[in-house]
């Protein structure tokens, strides 16, 4: 039931974001602006569909690893993929001490799972199994594709906002453009609305991957234990909030940036305490 609701919610949110793009396009340049916005949205979705995995792996300087180099990681992923009757994804390691993991790729046949050296050092094998189950669930739920499309649509909205601000310069007063005030509204409100929708999509998918990942491994408490370690680990060793890492961060199992105050409020990840509580509930704990 939850699974179905999450799917419906995601579809509505993506439709809302696409609608925002068309509205911004209409405001920027009437019907021709609408056409431009539609073409940009299609092109951006196409690029994110085919190249999001390469961009995410490159942003974390990840390299492929063999079974000999990471036997535990390889064995766990092979077991879980076989149990789920899905193809084995490519395995990568990112040379960073910040503990984290992410999956990428538009479908199970083109998937890659990446762990940082930091996460492999702090988790035991049972916890690592919980994390890899979560990441494989993202692949099987087609979450990476959804996240990539949402991120791409959000960037289009930001681009149209800037365009709306730049285009009114030199317009005649009888032009049907948005005017400076309308352009300012698109510039400010467009990206904020896009960010909020993107955040809602991402949080919804994280809860779903926790639940289906725990179902895949049959061990919700292993993932809960891993999340506790990750919360402490990412706080102690946050990643620098560089633009190239921003879109990859939404794919990661834990928010890799230092989350305080407003940043925490607008995080693409749900609160760790709430995720742990849901997993404990799955295991039969009563709050």
Secondary structure, DSSP 8 states (H G I E B T S, - for coil): -HHHHHHHHHHHHHHHHHHHHHHHHHHHHHHHHHHHHHHHHHHHHHHHHHHHHHHHHHHTTEEE--TTT-HHHHHHHHHHHHHTT----EEEEE--SS--EEEE-SSGGG-EEEEEHHHHHH--HHHHHHHHHHHHHHHHTTHHHHHHHHHHHHHHHHHHHHHHHHHTTT--TTS-S-HHHHHHHHHHHHHHHHHHHHHHHHHHHHHHHHHHHHHHHT-HHHHHHHHHHHHHHHHHS-----HHHHHHHTTBSS--S---THHHHT-SS--HHHHHHHHHHHTT---
